[in-house]
Amino acid sequence: MDISNRYASTVMLTADADRVHASCSGILLSQRVALTAASCLCPPRQSAAHGVPDKGPVGPSACAERAFLRTVRYGKVKYAELEEESSEKIFRGFTGEVRVHPEFKLERDGQGAVLTTHADLAIIILDSPVKDELPQVSFSETEVQDNEALVMVGYGDDPRFLGVPGVRYFRHNKVTQPHGTADGRLLYEQQGAFVFNGYTGGPCFREDTNHRWLVGIASVGSDKELAFTSTYFFRDWLHAELQRAASLGSSTAPASKHPR
């Protein structure tokens, strides 16, 4: 658990204002700009006959126009052995405009399982700025490498804490298929229970002792593989969106330099 708030810029995210638990994660790039997976905000149509998502592609036309975010900061922990339940949690809510990558596509099979995704990214422009001080977010200027260990962060659906919203985890996962495809979708290894790995929309970081770089956003997973979308591969779109956000006002400007 991220009890020290090292990854406090990772937010809870949903398209439903009344939802208490996070359906997805995201990351604040600045006080007014967040980045997440488009699949978090573009739900597939449900089949009335079978109660599962319809087979076929889902694209930007299915996406929500608004998103709801919550920041979570941890305070005092009452019982060290019960961090999830006993930590003080400070929630703040925000809303914003959704801008989905125009090439986003998600494909499902007849049972509703995810077959593949493409350009699974969405920018959210917040209506009001986050007041908390945020760590600088730098974009990697190189693609990830085979067997590289990344830090994955997000709000997993942990069945042990269904009554405890706002539990943020981080862990190291190894890349298993770097630039193996030509669409910016990269695979990373499964570790332990699937529930702890599927932090859809959450950030994937490259870290060393002195710095941290954003290299991807976790994509919607399946029981067979876990994937993330490379921010390096889609750097031109990110650059354009961040430039657009900056033009709306200086308070929306990203905390770090734009990706090249």
LUMZAMI-25865 format. One record per residue (C-alpha): residue in one letter; x negated, y, z. Coordinates in steps of 0.05 Angstrom, whole numbers, plus 5000, padded with zeros to 4 digits. Each point is the difference from the previous one (the first is absolute). Layout:
BEGIN
 resn    x    y    z
    A    X    Y    Z
...
//
This chain:
BEGIN
 resn    x    y    z
    M 5000 5000 5000
    D 4975 5070 4983
    I 5006 5023 5072
    S 4944 5052 4992
    N 5038 5036 4943
    R 4942 4989 4952
    Y 5051 4991 4944
    A 5054 5048 5023
    S 5008 5028 4930
    T 5033 4934 4982
    V 5075 5012 5005
    M 5064 4960 5005
    L 5042 5007 4938
    T 5070 4983 4977
    A 5053 5023 4951
    D 5053 4995 5055
    A 5003 5057 5050
    D 5034 4957 5053
    R 4950 4943 4999
    V 4959 4996 5065
    H 4948 4950 4978
    A 4955 5013 4940
    S 5017 4964 4937
    C 4933 5023 4972
    S 4938 5041 5015
    G 4966 5059 4967
    I 4942 5047 5011
    L 4999 5076 5009
    L 4950 5031 4951
    S 5014 5069 5030
    Q 5051 5034 5044
    R 5050 5001 4942
    V 4981 4941 4955
    A 5007 4925 5012
    L 4984 4940 4957
    T 5035 4933 5001
    A 5021 4942 4956
    A 5056 5014 4951
    S 5029 4931 5016
    C 5017 5028 5070
    L 5048 5050 4969
    C 5025 4963 4939
    P 5043 4941 5025
    P 5024 4949 4949
    R 5074 4990 4987
    Q 5031 4945 5041
    S 5035 4942 4967
    A 5071 4996 5027
    A 5004 4926 4985
    H 4936 4978 5035
    G 4982 5056 5047
    V 4929 5005 4972
    P 4968 5055 4957
    D 5017 4996 4927
    K 4950 4968 4954
    G 4963 5048 4954
    P 4962 5065 5002
    V 5011 5059 5048
    G 4975 5068 4978
    P 5000 5074 5021
    S 5074 5008 4984
    A 5016 4955 5060
    C 4961 5042 5049
    A 5025 5043 5057
    E 4992 5075 4992
    R 4986 5011 5074
    A 4958 4965 5052
    F 4998 5001 5076
    L 4934 4997 5037
    R 4980 4994 5073
    T 4932 5014 5029
    V 4981 4959 5061
    R 4948 5020 5051
    Y 4983 4957 5060
    G 4989 5026 5070
    K 4988 4965 5066
    V 5003 4924 5002
    K 5032 4975 5064
    Y 4978 4927 4993
    A 4939 4984 4959
    E 5023 4929 4986
    L 5067 5026 4973
    E 4977 5057 4955
    E 5059 4995 4951
    E 5054 5004 5053
    S 4968 5045 5052
    S 4965 5054 4959
    E 5029 5070 5000
    K 5023 5016 4929
    I 5013 5069 4973
    F 5043 5001 4937
    R 5011 5058 4952
    G 5046 4995 4940
    F 4993 5032 4931
    T 5037 4998 4933
    G 4974 5013 4931
    E 5008 4996 4924
    V 4978 4935 4966
    R 4959 5001 4937
    V 4989 4930 4972
    H 4946 4982 4951
    P 5036 5001 4932
    E 4971 4932 4980
    F 5023 4964 5064
    K 5029 4932 4988
    L 5017 4942 5046
    E 5021 4932 4973
    R 5037 4946 5039
    D 5020 4929 4984
    G 5069 4969 5007
    Q 4990 4987 5075
    G 4981 5073 5013
    A 4926 4985 5010
    V 4950 5053 4974
    L 4964 4978 4937
    T 4959 5062 4987
    T 4996 5075 5009
    H 4969 5056 4960
    A 4983 5072 5021
    D 5031 4987 5069
    L 4989 5071 5026
    A 5044 5058 5022
    I 4983 5070 5026
    I 5045 5033 5052
    I 5001 5075 5008
    L 5023 5016 5071
    D 5052 5054 5012
    S 4961 5025 5061
    P 4927 4990 5018
    V 4974 4952 5051
    K 4971 5041 5057
    D 4951 4948 5026
    E 4927 5005 4980
    L 4985 4947 4948
    P 4935 4965 4984
    Q 4971 5016 4931
    V 5021 4951 4946
    S 4948 4989 4946
    F 5014 4960 4937
    S 4949 4949 4979
    E 4963 5017 4935
    T 4986 4927 4986
    E 5043 4938 4994
    V 4998 4946 5054
    Q 4954 4940 4992
    D 5009 4925 5005
    N 5001 4976 5073
    E 4999 5071 5026
    A 5032 5007 5069
    L 5053 5054 5004
    V 5039 5027 5059
    M 5075 4992 4990
    V 5046 5042 5044
    G 5075 4998 5009
    Y 5063 4986 5040
    G 5010 4925 4992
    D 5065 4964 5013
    D 4978 4964 5063
    P 5057 4955 5025
    R 4973 5003 5071
    F 5015 5075 5004
    L 5066 5009 4964
    G 5022 5047 5055
    V 4936 5041 4999
    P 4996 5046 4940
    G 4936 5037 4981
    V 4948 4945 5010
    R 4942 5015 4954
    Y 4947 4948 4984
    F 4935 4998 4962
    R 4956 4943 4978
    H 4945 4981 4951
    N 5019 4963 4937
    K 4955 4977 4944
    V 5011 5017 4927
    T 5008 4936 4959
    Q 5013 5028 4930
    P 4968 5068 4985
    H 5013 5032 4933
    G 5021 4931 4977
    T 5058 5031 4963
    A 5006 5062 4958
    D 5058 5030 5039
    G 4971 5022 5066
    R 5032 4944 5040
    L 4949 4965 5044
    L 5008 4940 5046
    Y 4976 4991 5072
    E 4996 4939 5044
    Q 5053 4973 5046
    Q 4980 4996 5073
    G 5044 4966 5051
    A 5075 5011 5000
    F 5026 5036 4938
    V 5040 5048 5043
    F 4937 5034 5024
    N 4974 5014 4930
    G 5057 5027 4960
    Y 4994 5074 5017
    T 5033 5024 4936
    G 4983 5072 4986
    G 4945 5002 5052
    P 4929 5024 4985
    C 4940 4957 4982
    F 4935 5030 5023
    R 4926 4990 4986
    E 4962 5019 5062
    D 4930 5008 5026
    T 4975 5027 5067
    N 5007 5072 4977
    H 5055 5004 4948
    R 5065 4973 4973
    W 5025 4997 4928
    L 5070 4984 4976
    V 4995 4945 4946
    G 5071 4975 4995
    I 5072 4995 5023
    A 5028 4933 5021
    S 5052 4975 4950
    V 5060 4957 5013
    G 4975 4929 5012
    S 5024 4929 4991
    D 4989 4935 5037
    K 4947 4982 4949
    E 4957 5063 4995
    L 4988 5068 5029
    A 4983 5059 4956
    F 4984 5074 5004
    T 5001 5055 4948
    S 4933 5033 4985
    T 4998 5075 5012
    Y 4937 5003 4958
    F 5035 4969 4940
    F 5057 5050 5005
    R 4956 5060 5019
    D 5023 5043 4941
    W 5073 4995 5021
    L 4982 5013 5072
    H 4958 5060 4980
    A 5059 5029 4960
    E 5049 4989 5057
    L 4955 5031 5052
    Q 4988 5059 4955
    R 5075 5008 4992
    A 5010 4996 5076
    A 4946 5052 5011
    S 5035 5047 4951
    L 5062 4999 5044
    G 4962 5035 5055
    S 4934 4999 5036
    S 5029 4959 5058
    T 5009 4941 4953
    A 4928 4997 4978
    P 4967 4933 5016
    A 4950 4997 5057
    S 4946 4972 4956
    K 4975 5010 4930
    H 5043 4973 4944
    P 4981 4934 4967
    R 4962 5011 4936
//
